[in-house]
Structure formats: C-alpha cells, structure tokens
Amino acid sequence: MAAYRSGVLVGNWAEDLSLEEDRLRDFMHKRERGELLIQKINKLQDNFFKKIQLSVSKDGFLHFGDTVMLLHPDNKSSVENCPGACGRLTLAINLDELSVYSAKSLQVPHGISAIESADPMGRNTFCILSVDGSAEGEPIRFGQKFRLGTTGGFSGQMLYLASDHKSFIRFAKKSRLQQVFLTENLSYLTCWQATFLDPQLRLEHEGFPVPANSKMIITHCHTNRSLAVPRNFWTWSYFGKEYEVICHTYLDSHKVEEDKNYWIIVTGNPGDENGTMIDRPSPHPGGISKNEFHEET
C-alpha cells in the first residue's frame, strides 16, 4: 500500500514537472514573438505616445498627404454644464482594455475619443487621403471629399475615420447619437469634407483651397452630419476618462452650427521640429488672432 502511494506521489510530481516545463516553453515562445501582455502594453504605449512631426504648410493651405492633428478648440459655452471641460481637445484613438488582450495591434472597428493632450503623437495624428484620385501635395478644397487615416504609430496598418447612420444596435454609447469609429475598410462611410465656418459665405468659398489652422466644420458625406464633441459625455479608455466624439450637427436659434462642431486641422510649425502652428505666437499681439483672421477673410 505504501509503495502504491509512493508511486502515485512520484507520478503526480512528474506530471507537475511536465506541466511546468510546458508553461515555461509557452512563456519563452510568447516572449520571443512579443505576445506577452506586458510586451503588448509597452508596444502599444510606445507607439501611441511616439512623437510625430506634423506636415508644414508652405502656402497656408491643407494638402493631400499631410500629417495633421484635428483639434477641437476652446469651448467657452461648455463651462456652465461641465466645468473644466472648456480647454482644447484633439481627436485620438480610444484604447479600451479589451484591445490590450487582442492578438492584433488595433482591433476594428475601433473607438475614437477626444483627449486633452495637444502634443502630436501616434495616437492623435492623421493623414489626409484622397478619394477622387487627387495627387499627393494638391490642396484640399471646400466641398471636396477626403479621408482621414491613422496608423496609431504602428507600421503597415492604416485605419480610417468613419461613421454611419444611427440604428437600434449602432449608436454612441453615452449620447446615443451617431457614432464615430475607425475601420480598415475603404467605403462611402469613410468620406468627409470641409465646410466653411460662416454659412453666409459657404457658396462663395466652395471649391477654394482649405486654409490650415483655421476653424471649420467637418461633415460626414454619407449622413450629412458634422463631427462634434458635446463635452458633457465621458468615455472610458485604457488611459482614463476621455470625451465622446460623435457625428451630430448642433444648430443654434439662427440655424448656425455651434462650437461643438468647430474643428481646426493643425499643421507643423516650420520653426520648431516638434511644434505646431497653434503653439506659435500670434503675429498680431493684442489684436486679431490667426483663427479670427482666417474666419473674416
């Protein structure tokens, strides 16, 4: 009986040892391929927060192929409803915790959010891409379709900003309005256009080049709704609380878009390798600002 028990103990010990060896081999194999959770988290963070140099506009306009940031400017009207939410925000990839455990670098469809950082990095920079075959370097014009693609700092992977009509199963989680997301598929859902800020001058500016670093409306071509940050809806990201981004046109009593729909497509500062034009000192100190100048002209 004692020998039987001894044999059982020896057998269990051998099985445990074999199991530990299998676990060790699996661990080593995953580490070699960079599939360990800590490796994936470090890779995601390294790419998301990698500094990106924005394109410099030599003529003051936006062009196909430009690397830019989409900035939601200071929003004074949100102070009453959501104190502390009035600062500038940038459009960025939203990383939820489930994505961290995914085998792919970025799952699709993928979430989008607005973050408080205005430093250009892998997470919040986009490339302006042609829809109609316009050559790289050609200026984008008001009313012309374009796409916004991002790699998130990774190589060999491009995701496109998209939206679609709200349905019973497809809507923004907090506001329950039309959602905005990233997809790897090129379609009519990924087409956008720039609209001149002043509605009384829109017809006059149709077909003219779009100025960089000035306020505008960005409209989704398929649904005819405008990109917006209402600022009173939070979304959870792996990095904490961030603002929900939606497609919804907010109109005031005069049927004019509210500042929830205002965007500035930001380019690089030619005098600072890692700087942006929004951080450049105003050429009109104490007077008219750059954005106001563009809006009035």
N, C-alpha and C positions, 0 to 999 in steps of 0.2 A: 504493500500500500504506500509506504514511504517512497519507494522507487517510482511508483506511478506519479505521486505528487511532484517528485523532483523532476521527472520528465516533463510534466505539464509546465512547471516553472521555467525550465530550460527552453521549452518550445515557445512560451509566451515572450520570454526575453529575446529570443531570436526573431520573432515576428516584430516586436517593438523596434529592434535594431534595424531590421529591414525597412520598416516604415520610416524611421528617422533618416535613413540613407536616401530613400525615395524623396522625402521632403527636402533634403539638402540638395539633391540633384535638381529638383524642380526649382528651388531657390536660385541655384547657380545659373540654370538655364534662363530663367526670367531676368536675372541681373545682367547677363550677357546681352540680352535683347532689349534691355531698358524697360521692362514691363513691371518692375516693382512699383508699388504705389508711391513710395517716396520719390522714386526716379521720375514718375509721370507728373507728380505735383511740381517738382523742381523744374522739369522741362516746360510745363505749362506756364509757370510763373516767369521763367527766364524769357520765354517768347512773348508773353503778354506784356511784360514790362520792359522789353528791349527798346532802347531809344531808336526812333525813326526820324530820318531827316525829311521834312516836307519839301515839295517842289517849290521852286522860286518862280514867281510870275514876273517876267521882264516887261510885259506890256500892261500889267494890271488886270488881266482877264484870266478866266479859268480855261484849261485846255484838256482835251482827251489825253489820258496817260498820266495826269497829275496825281501825285500822292498828297492827300489833304486830310484835314480834320473837319468834322461837322460840329459846329459849336452852337449851342442854344444860349443866346446872350442873356445878360442880367434881366431878370423878370421882376420888376417892381410891384406888379399887381398881385403877386403870389404871397407877399409878406403878410397880408391880413389873414389869409386862410392857412398858411403854412409857414410860420416864422422860421427864418434861417434857410429857406429854400429859394432865395432870390438871386444867388450867385450864378455865374456862368457854368454850363454843363457841356459835356461832349458826348457824342454818340459812341457807344462802345459795345463790344461783345460781352454778353452776360454769361458767366460760367456758373452753372448750378453744380451741386455736389455730385449728382449722378454722372455728370460728364467726366469727373475726375476718375471714376472707375471704368470708364469706357475704354475699349481697345483702340479706338480711333482718337486722333488728336482733338478733333472737334466733330461732335455729332451733328447731324442735320435731320429735321430743321432745328436751328439753334436760336436761342433767345438773344434779344438786344435790349440794352438799357442805356440810361444817361448817367454819367458819373461826374463827380466834382473836379477831377483832375483835367487840366487843360495842357498837360505836357504830352507832346506827340510820342506815342509808343505803339507797340504791335497791336495792342488791344483796341485803340481808338483812332486808327488811321485807315483811310480808304483810298482806293484808286478809282478815278473817274474813267469809265469804259464806254466805248461807242456801241450804239445799237444799229445805226444805219450804215455802218462801214466807213465812217469818217476816219481819216488818218490820225495817228497819234501826233499831238502837237497842234492840231487845229483847235480854234476856240470853240467853246460850247456856246450855243445861242439860246436865248429865251424861247421856250416852247419846243425845243429840240429834245428828243428822248436820249437818256443816258442811263448807264448802270453804275452802281456803287459796289465795288468788290473789295473784300478784305481777306488777308491770309492769317490774321491774328498773330503775325510774327513768325509763322511756320513757313516752310518752303514747299512748293509743289501742291498747295491746297488753296483754292480760291472759293470763297463763299460770297453770295450776292444778297444785297438788301432786297427784301420782298415784302409784299402784303397781299391780302385777298379779302373779299367781302366777308363780313361777319356772318356766322351761321350758328345753329344751335350747339354745335360741338367745337367751333373755331372762333375764339374771341380772346381779347386781352384778359388776363386773369383778374386784375383788380378793377379796372374801369368797365370791363365787359364791352368795350368798344372794339373797333377793328384793330387786329393785332399786326405787329411788325416783326419779322423774323429773318433769319439768314438761311439760304438754301444753296445747294450746289448745282441746281438745275436752271438753265437759261430759259426764260419764257416771258410772256407778257406781264407776269406778276413781278418781274424784276426791273420794270421800266419806270423811270422817273423823269421829271422835267422841272426846270427852274422857272418861277413866276415872279415878275417884277413886283416889288413890295406895294407900290401905290396903285390901287386898282384903276384910278383915273388915267394913268399913263401906260397901262399894260399893252394896249393895242399899238401904241407908238413905239414901244420897245420890243415888240415881237420880232424875232429874227436877228436882234442885235446881240453882240457878244455879252456874256455874263461877267460882270466885274467880280474879282476876287475880294474877299474880306469885307463884304458889304451885306447888309440884311436882305433876305429874300424869302420867298415861300417855296418849299419843295413839295411838289404834288405827285401823287401816285397816278400814273397814266390810266391804268385799268379801272380803278374805282373812283378817280377824280376827287380823292380826299387827300388832305395835306398832312405831312409829317408833323407830329406835335409831341410836346412834353407838358402834360397838365400840371405836373409838380405836386399834386396832392395825393398821388398814388405811389406807394413804395413797392419795390420788388426785391426779393432776396437773391443774392448772388453768393458765390463761394467767398467773395471778398467783403460781404456785409450788405447793408441796405443801400439800394440804388433806386433811381427813378424810372417809372414805367414809361416806355415810348410807344405811341400809338399812331394810327392814321385817322385823324378826325379834324374837320375844318371848324374852328371856333370863330363865330362871327359876332360882332358887337351890334348895337342897335342900328348902326349905319350900314350893316351888311359888309363890314370890312374885317379881315382876319385879325384876331387878337394876337398878342405877343407870344402866346403858347405855340403859335405856328411859325414864329420867326427863326431863321437859321442864318448862320454865317459860315461859308465854306472857306476855311483858313488855309493860307499858304505859308511857305517858309520866309524867314527874314534873311535877305541877302547879306546882311552884315553880321549875322550870328548863325553859325553852322547848325546849332540845335534849337534856335529860337523860332518864334512865329511872328507873323505880322500883327497879331493882336497885342503882343507884348512890346511892340515898337513904340517909342514915344510919339505922341501926336505932333504933326508938323504945324499944328495951329494951337499952341498952348494958350489956354484961357479962352479959346474961341470955339470954332466949329470942329467937331471930331471927324475922323475919317469916314465912319459909317454914315453920319449925317450928310457929309459932303456927297457921298455916292447916292444917297436917297434923294437929295434935292436936285442933283444933276440928272 
